[in-house]
Every structure is written in structure tokens, then in C-alpha cells.
Amino acid sequence: MRDLAGGFRYLLAGQGWVFRNGRWLGFGLLPGLVSLLLYAAALTGLFYGADDFTAWATPFASDWSSPWLGLFRGFLTALVISLGLFLTVITFTAVTLLVGQPFYESLSEQVDRSEGGEVPESGRSLWADLWISARDSLRLLVRVLLYGILLFALGFIPVVGQTVVPAIGFCVSGFFLTQELTSVALQRRRVDLDEQLALLRGRRALALGFGVPLVLVFLIPLVAVFLMPGAVAGATLMVRDLTGADGAGQDAREDAGEDPGQEPEGDAGAGRPARAPAGGFGPPPPSFP
């Protein structure tokens, strides 16, 4: 429970950071608006074309009598639309991060800079970072689709499919959403995808406390666009503490005679949980995702 609450506090701290730095809020909205327009056009086409697509994909049913033809194709149309909405939810963040890579990297760097200590840089070119982001997003999409297919099938189980399965689905989506957001700061620290997943598995409750609330509010139209800058900022704050990236500030507090485990006062540490120990990520525990 403590890690769940801690993840949520990182989310709130990130939103607070961008509102205290209003210029970066406006700066970070641009990629989300571009992605929103792209997805709005795609979903409009899906809604208008789902019936035609279903009819084209099921020519064998054309001779079926009423009402079976209507029920069968109506069910498939609803399934196609549901799948499109599911893909929208799970890919919106990845596409927005890819479109806004330079924007969100600059925002993440500014968060590191404002918190003090070293500001890590990957040392790679923009195109190299874009390629790594696209490759990792594709690998994650495959994983999420496999989970989605499994959970969709389990959804037909009476009672369990309407209670437990949706809850698991939100947890899976929340975990991967946290991974996508923390990847902005972790990629600058040259942490590859496997290490990113291992790091978050070690603090799974923290990742869920950060990602699940975002998944829930991202279901509301336009909310994702306005919360994305703060989500990137909060994910950067989380990464700093999980990787011990603010060790310089900790050394300074030790020199001042303060408890090195004590959270700094002021805006930099306001509302944030105590940091994880500096040093490596620790051994990756088994289990999903």
C-alpha cells in the first residue's frame, strides 16, 4: 500500500511541477495535440467504416437469414470498434512520446536540472533515440496485444470476466504506461528496455500506483493531452529516486550533517515518497509483465 500511494504522489508531484513551470506545460502540450488529431481522424474513419469492413470480411454470411445475419455482423462490428478503442488507449502514449521525443526529452532534462545534481544525456543523436523509442514501443505493443487477447478471451467467463478481468486489464495497462513514461528519463541514462522492465518489476506496486490512475483518467477525452507533460515530469522524478540519480544532493546533505535518508525540504521533495537506495537496480524478480 505504501508503494501504491508513493506512485500516486509521484504523479501529483509531476503535475505540480509543470503547473509551477507554466512555460513547460504549454511546451509539452504540442505533441499530445498532434497525436489527438491523428487518432481522432483514425477513430472517425473506424466508426464510419466498421460496418463495411465487417461485411467485406464475412462474405460467407451474406446468405444467412434474418435476424442471424444482423446479429452476427453487429457483434463483429462492435468487436472491431472495441478493439480500435483498446488499441487507442494502449498506443496513444507511445505514439505521443514518439512524436514529441525532442519536447519530452527537454522537459525531462529540465526536471533533472531543477532538482539539482547531474543531468544525464544519452550522447546519441536524435534519430538514434527516435529509432530506439520506436523499436521499444513496437516490442511493448506486441506484449500488450498478447495480454489484451488473453484478457479479452477471459472476459467471456461469467462474473469473473466482468469483475476480476477488467481489474487485471487496468493493472497491466498501468504498468506498461508507467514503463513508457519512465523510458524518457531512463533512455537518457542509457538504460535499455530489459533493464527498464526489471527496474519496474522490482517496484511493481509503485509503478501501478503511478500508471493505473493515469489509465483511468486517460479514458476521458482530451485529459491525456493535458496530463502528459506532468506525467513525464512525475516519471522523471520517480526515475531519479529509483536510480539514485540525485546522489549529489544526498552527499551535500551528508556534508551538512543531515540524515542522508531524509527527504529534502521545499518544492524539490514536496509530496514525494522517500527515495530508493542509490546504486544498482537489484536483481529482477520473476513474474509479469
HUHU-V391868 format. One record per backbone hydrogen bond with DSSP energy under -0.5 kcal/mol. NH is the residue of the N-H (numbers start at 1). CO is the residue of the C=O. E is the energy in kcal/mol with one decimal. If there is no record, write none. Layout:
# HUHU-V391868
nh,co,e
NH,CO,E
NH,CO,E
This chain:
# HUHU-V391868
nh,co,e
5,1,-2.4
6,2,-2.2
7,3,-2.6
8,4,-1.7
9,5,-2.1
10,6,-1.9
11,7,-1.7
12,8,-2.3
13,9,-2.8
14,10,-2.4
15,11,-1.9
16,12,-2.6
17,13,-2.1
18,14,-1.9
19,15,-1.8
20,16,-1.8
21,17,-1.0
24,21,-1.6
25,18,-0.5
25,21,-0.9
26,22,-1.9
27,23,-1.9
28,24,-2.2
29,25,-0.9
29,26,-0.6
30,26,-0.7
30,27,-0.6
32,28,-0.6
33,29,-2.1
34,30,-2.0
35,31,-2.5
36,32,-2.5
37,33,-2.0
38,34,-1.9
39,35,-2.7
40,36,-2.5
41,37,-2.0
42,38,-2.0
43,39,-2.9
44,40,-2.1
45,41,-2.1
46,42,-2.0
47,43,-2.7
48,44,-2.0
49,45,-1.9
50,46,-1.4
53,49,-2.4
54,50,-2.5
55,51,-2.3
56,52,-2.4
57,53,-2.3
58,54,-1.0
59,56,-0.5
61,58,-1.5
62,59,-1.5
64,61,-1.9
68,65,-0.7
69,65,-1.5
71,67,-2.5
72,68,-2.7
73,69,-2.5
74,70,-2.2
75,71,-2.2
76,72,-2.1
77,73,-2.4
78,74,-2.3
79,75,-2.1
80,76,-2.6
81,77,-2.4
82,78,-2.5
83,79,-2.5
84,80,-2.2
85,81,-2.3
86,82,-2.4
87,83,-2.6
88,84,-1.9
89,85,-2.2
90,86,-2.2
91,87,-1.7
92,88,-1.8
93,89,-0.5
95,91,-2.8
96,92,-2.7
97,93,-2.8
98,94,-2.0
99,95,-3.0
100,96,-2.7
101,98,-1.0
104,100,-3.1
105,101,-2.2
106,102,-1.9
107,103,-2.2
108,104,-2.7
109,105,-2.6
110,106,-2.1
111,107,-2.0
112,108,-2.2
113,109,-2.6
114,110,-2.7
115,111,-1.6
116,112,-0.8
116,113,-0.8
120,118,-0.7
129,125,-2.2
130,126,-2.5
131,127,-2.3
132,128,-2.3
133,129,-2.5
134,130,-2.6
135,131,-2.7
136,132,-2.7
137,133,-2.4
138,134,-2.0
139,135,-2.1
140,136,-2.4
141,137,-2.3
142,138,-1.9
143,139,-1.5
144,140,-2.8
145,141,-2.6
146,142,-2.0
147,143,-2.2
148,144,-2.9
149,145,-2.7
150,146,-2.1
151,147,-2.9
152,148,-2.4
153,149,-2.1
154,150,-2.2
155,151,-1.2
156,153,-1.4
157,154,-1.8
160,158,-3.0
161,157,-2.4
162,159,-0.7
163,159,-0.7
163,160,-1.0
164,160,-0.6
165,160,-2.2
167,163,-1.2
168,164,-2.4
169,165,-2.6
170,166,-2.2
171,167,-1.8
172,168,-2.7
173,169,-2.6
174,170,-2.5
175,171,-2.3
176,172,-2.1
177,173,-2.2
178,174,-2.1
179,175,-2.0
180,176,-2.4
181,177,-2.1
182,178,-2.8
183,179,-1.5
184,181,-1.0
185,181,-0.5
186,182,-2.6
187,183,-2.6
188,184,-1.0
189,185,-0.8
190,187,-1.6
191,186,-2.3
192,190,-0.6
196,192,-2.3
197,193,-2.5
198,194,-2.1
199,195,-2.5
200,196,-2.1
201,197,-2.4
202,198,-1.7
203,199,-0.6
203,200,-0.6
204,201,-1.1
207,203,-2.2
208,204,-2.6
209,205,-2.6
210,206,-1.3
211,207,-2.8
212,208,-2.3
214,210,-0.7
215,211,-2.4
216,212,-2.2
217,213,-2.3
218,214,-2.6
219,215,-0.6
219,216,-0.8
220,217,-1.7
221,219,-0.5
223,220,-1.4
224,220,-0.7
226,222,-1.4
227,223,-2.0
228,224,-1.4
229,225,-0.5
231,227,-2.4
232,228,-2.5
233,229,-2.1
234,230,-2.8
235,231,-2.3
236,232,-2.0
237,233,-2.1
238,234,-2.1
239,235,-2.4
240,236,-2.4
241,237,-1.6
242,238,-2.7
243,239,-2.4
245,240,-2.4
246,240,-0.7
247,244,-1.1
250,246,-1.5
251,247,-2.4
252,248,-2.0
253,249,-1.7
254,250,-1.9
255,251,-2.4
256,252,-1.5
257,254,-1.7
258,253,-3.0
262,259,-2.0
269,266,-0.9
270,266,-0.7
270,267,-0.6
272,269,-1.7
279,243,-0.5
